[in-house]
Amino acid sequence: MSAAGRCGPFAGAAGAAAASVGVSVLVGWWSGVGVLKSLFPGLVAMNPVTAVCFVLTGLALRRLAAPEPRTGLARACAGAVVVLACLRLAGCLFGWDLGVDRLLFTAALDAGPSGIPNRMAPNTAANFLLLGSALLLLGARFRRDLWAQALAVLVAGVSFLALLGYAYGAKQLYRLALFMPMAVNTAVTFFVTAAGVVCATAEVGVMPLLTGDSAAGHAARRLLPMSVVVPTLCGWLTLRGAAAGLFSTEFGTSLLVTAIIVVFLTVIYWNAETLHGMELAKDEANAALKHAHDDLEVRVQDRTADLRREMGEKSRLQSQLVQSQKMEAVGRLAGGVAHDFNNILTAIGGYCGFLLDGLRPGDPRHDDLDEIRKAGDRAAALTRQLLAFSRRQVLASQVLDLNALIADMERMLGRIIGEDVELKTALAPSLGRIQGDQGQVEQVLLNLVINA
């Protein structure tokens, strides 16, 4: 989740709280209930105009912190707060009695329990001027979040000093000269509202660091509250103990310093231990990431090798397919040639037989014609081999001598497989004869040689 997503709800809640405090104070002035006007009896009550300013400020902050900000009404409320604050500050600086802080419940303001008329304090007016200006910067067309955050931090600082003054009994921290002091509930409401404005500017300044998930963000969220709460609480306890006579001022100061040192050493150790744990977790995460990366690299390399093997196998199969197609084309061509040549050989053999039948026994031409007949038989055997290669031989079962058949095919097989492949034959002298089709047997031998 982003910093704005984390802090946005708190900013809206702070605006609602400021408006609620303002309304409750106005109800207290109207009904005369003192606890609604001031937190504790006997303390200064919040001025009604101050309460109105808080209502306007809270409404403006609530509008600006919404998921879909409505800047028109927010600017109007913030502008009204700035005008009222400027008028009150001008009256304090130049001695003008403009009566801005007496617009409501005038009679009740002049009849206070302490006899001092209730007026808006100068530091209260200054805080409203700063807070209203911050809200105007947030609601402007071109937002100035960093400037708004700086003004809100200044308001929170002034309010915290006032609260310290009340806690330690130091009037100089919440009252200026002879003017009316800032009320306790006023200081608390200022602090909460200023924190809301800071949260509304969560994307700039110190807020991304404070709300981030980094080690620095975790350390800041631990150390910042302790650095404010621990010294304040220890100082207040020391002051109360010295006032009650439990110990001297020197002893109380020494105790204060010792307590602060012990607390901060504890916090520092706790923070260091937490950061150490985060570093260990980070190292484990990096080691796991490296292991996953190495495992992925191995898988990628294995898969790449598999793909290369598959591509090589695919290329080999494609080459075999192309070679097979070439052999099939050659076979068809050889079958056609062998078929035509066989027709010619049939005519040659037939006429040679006629001539042999017409010769007388002992005719010297008989041997020549017999050689022609044998040459024709050998040519016919060659055509049968070509027809077997082209798979167009007509089946004719007969007694076959495998040794003679292999010897006749050896020369043709040598031409088919190429010169780079050595063909060796190992014939069995005592091999018996078989009954079968010579073309089919030659085709079997041809397939064995080519596939090998």
Buried (B, 14 or more C-beta within 10 A) or exposed (E): EEBBEBBBEBBBBBBBBBBBBBBBBBEBBEEEEBEBBBBEEEBBBBBBBBBBBBBBBBBBBBBBBBEEBEBEBBBBBBBBBBBBBBBBBBBBEEEEEEEBBBEBBEEBBEEBEEEEEBBBBBBBBBBBBBBBBBBBBBBEEEBBBEBBBBBBBBBBEBBBBBBBBBBBEBEEBBBBEEBBBBBBBBBBBBBBBBBBBBBBBBBBBBBBBBBBEEBEBBBBEBBEEBBEEBBBBBBBBBBEBBEEEEBEEEEBBEBBEEBBEEBBEEBBEEBEEBBEEBEEEEEEEEEEEEEEEEEEEEEEEEEEEEEEEEEEEEEEEEEEEEEEEEBEEEBBEBBEBBBEBBEEBEEBBEEBEEBBEEEEEEEEEBEEBEEBBEBBEEBBBBBBBBBBBBBBBEEEEEEBEBBEBBEBBBEBBBEBEEEEEEEEEEEEEEEEEEEBBBBBBBBEBBEEBBEE
